[in-house]
């Protein structure tokens, strides 16, 4: 296979992934772990809080893992491995569910005000706002692109591609 594509070695190479499955590529962490190994995970996220910051992914360090999981720190994406692929491209449908967005906003406001939050609050807000917002969607049918660039690639992925308002790099 390498011989077949040898003439393209000076061009960026990428893999595009699309699926109607609920598992991906809507959830980048699933696709990234499948592509680069189970140690490639979302980092820095505190799941006990509502966090508006965007996700970022990286290989965990050995010190961040229990001893029986140290193998997860062996990166399958490094200066020594996987240098051919410039990027992994995930295509997905995008829309905003107004009900879920409003519940998130209200729970985040509660958190910022220092109020305790429970699962009951989410259920209560869903029931309260559901009749008015349940069917409201913004941007239904929009296609979005998530590009995960390989910083170790022999040839960088073009910076001017996939820069739409819903795309993420």
PLY file of the C-alpha trace (Angstrom):
ply
format ascii 1.0
element vertex 169
property float x
property float y
property float z
element edge 168
property int vertex1
property int vertex2
end_header
0.00 0.00 0.00
2.85 2.36 0.83
4.25 1.97 -2.70
0.87 2.88 -4.19
0.74 6.18 -2.38
4.47 6.93 -2.52
4.02 9.69 -5.08
1.83 11.58 -2.60
4.30 11.58 0.30
4.81 15.33 -0.04
1.07 16.00 0.35
-1.08 16.05 3.48
-2.87 12.79 4.17
-6.06 12.61 6.19
-8.75 10.15 7.14
-12.38 11.30 7.07
-14.89 9.53 9.31
-18.67 9.80 9.14
-21.32 7.66 10.77
-25.02 7.90 11.57
-24.31 5.83 14.69
-24.94 7.37 18.10
-21.32 6.53 19.02
-19.51 8.67 16.56
-18.22 10.84 15.30
-20.56 12.89 17.48
-18.37 12.09 20.47
-14.77 12.78 19.41
-13.24 10.90 22.35
-14.61 7.58 21.04
-13.16 8.12 17.55
-9.86 9.44 18.88
-9.37 6.50 21.24
-10.11 4.09 18.37
-7.66 5.88 16.07
-4.79 6.57 18.43
-5.21 4.15 21.31
-7.24 4.03 24.52
-4.81 6.34 26.32
-5.84 9.26 24.12
-8.50 10.89 26.26
-10.23 14.10 27.09
-8.01 15.81 29.62
-8.50 18.39 32.30
-12.25 17.96 32.65
-13.82 18.00 36.12
-17.09 16.11 35.66
-18.39 17.24 39.03
-18.88 20.74 37.57
-20.56 22.29 34.56
-17.70 23.51 32.40
-18.21 25.78 29.37
-14.61 25.47 28.15
-14.00 23.42 24.99
-12.65 19.91 25.35
-9.06 19.04 24.60
-7.55 15.61 24.17
-4.11 14.20 24.92
-2.32 11.08 26.04
-2.26 10.77 29.80
1.11 10.65 31.58
2.09 7.52 33.50
1.86 9.48 36.77
-1.82 10.20 36.05
-2.67 6.51 35.72
-2.89 3.61 38.18
0.01 1.12 37.83
-2.17 -1.46 36.07
-3.00 1.17 33.41
0.51 2.49 32.66
0.35 0.90 29.20
-2.19 3.59 28.26
0.58 6.20 28.38
2.36 4.55 25.43
1.30 7.00 22.76
0.29 5.67 19.36
0.61 9.24 18.08
4.12 10.56 18.58
7.19 11.90 16.77
8.13 8.27 16.13
4.73 6.86 15.10
1.82 7.78 12.82
3.62 10.59 11.00
1.91 9.93 7.66
-1.54 11.15 8.62
-1.79 14.93 8.83
-5.28 14.91 10.34
-8.30 12.92 11.37
-11.48 14.51 10.03
-14.82 13.79 11.67
-17.99 14.80 9.82
-21.17 15.04 11.84
-24.58 16.62 11.85
-25.02 19.58 14.15
-28.00 21.20 15.77
-28.80 22.96 19.01
-31.65 21.62 21.10
-33.10 24.74 22.73
-34.44 22.78 25.72
-31.06 21.23 26.55
-29.30 24.56 26.03
-31.67 26.43 28.35
-31.41 23.73 31.05
-27.59 23.90 30.77
-27.61 27.72 31.03
-29.82 27.70 34.13
-27.82 24.98 35.87
-24.56 26.79 35.05
-26.03 30.01 36.51
-26.95 28.10 39.67
-23.42 26.73 39.93
-21.88 30.19 39.41
-24.17 31.59 42.13
-22.77 28.97 44.52
-26.02 27.00 44.79
-25.87 23.22 45.15
-26.98 21.30 42.04
-28.58 17.86 41.99
-29.92 15.57 39.26
-33.39 16.53 40.49
-32.72 20.10 39.34
-32.10 18.93 35.81
-35.25 16.80 35.79
-37.30 19.67 37.25
-36.01 22.13 34.64
-36.66 19.67 31.81
-40.25 19.23 32.98
-40.73 22.97 33.51
-39.26 24.09 30.16
-40.15 21.04 28.07
-43.66 22.03 26.96
-42.36 25.32 25.54
-38.96 24.29 24.13
-39.00 20.52 23.51
-39.33 20.74 19.72
-37.21 23.86 19.17
-33.99 23.28 17.22
-31.45 25.67 15.75
-29.28 24.82 12.76
-31.02 21.47 12.10
-29.38 19.67 9.18
-26.09 21.56 9.50
-22.98 19.53 8.78
-19.94 20.25 10.91
-16.34 19.17 10.61
-14.00 18.41 13.49
-10.34 18.28 12.45
-7.79 16.74 14.80
-4.40 17.70 13.48
-1.35 15.52 13.98
1.39 17.83 15.21
3.95 15.11 14.41
2.90 14.70 10.75
5.51 14.82 8.02
3.25 17.27 6.13
0.93 19.63 8.02
-2.78 19.76 7.27
-3.72 22.95 5.35
-4.74 25.70 7.75
-7.32 27.21 5.41
-9.54 24.11 5.17
-12.64 23.57 7.30
-12.94 26.99 8.89
-16.73 27.28 8.81
-18.77 28.72 11.68
-19.57 25.25 13.08
-16.25 23.58 12.35
-13.71 22.83 15.04
-9.97 22.32 14.78
0 1
1 2
2 3
3 4
4 5
5 6
6 7
7 8
8 9
9 10
10 11
11 12
12 13
13 14
14 15
15 16
16 17
17 18
18 19
19 20
20 21
21 22
22 23
23 24
24 25
25 26
26 27
27 28
28 29
29 30
30 31
31 32
32 33
33 34
34 35
35 36
36 37
37 38
38 39
39 40
40 41
41 42
42 43
43 44
44 45
45 46
46 47
47 48
48 49
49 50
50 51
51 52
52 53
53 54
54 55
55 56
56 57
57 58
58 59
59 60
60 61
61 62
62 63
63 64
64 65
65 66
66 67
67 68
68 69
69 70
70 71
71 72
72 73
73 74
74 75
75 76
76 77
77 78
78 79
79 80
80 81
81 82
82 83
83 84
84 85
85 86
86 87
87 88
88 89
89 90
90 91
91 92
92 93
93 94
94 95
95 96
96 97
97 98
98 99
99 100
100 101
101 102
102 103
103 104
104 105
105 106
106 107
107 108
108 109
109 110
110 111
111 112
112 113
113 114
114 115
115 116
116 117
117 118
118 119
119 120
120 121
121 122
122 123
123 124
124 125
125 126
126 127
127 128
128 129
129 130
130 131
131 132
132 133
133 134
134 135
135 136
136 137
137 138
138 139
139 140
140 141
141 142
142 143
143 144
144 145
145 146
146 147
147 148
148 149
149 150
150 151
151 152
152 153
153 154
154 155
155 156
156 157
157 158
158 159
159 160
160 161
161 162
162 163
163 164
164 165
165 166
166 167
167 168
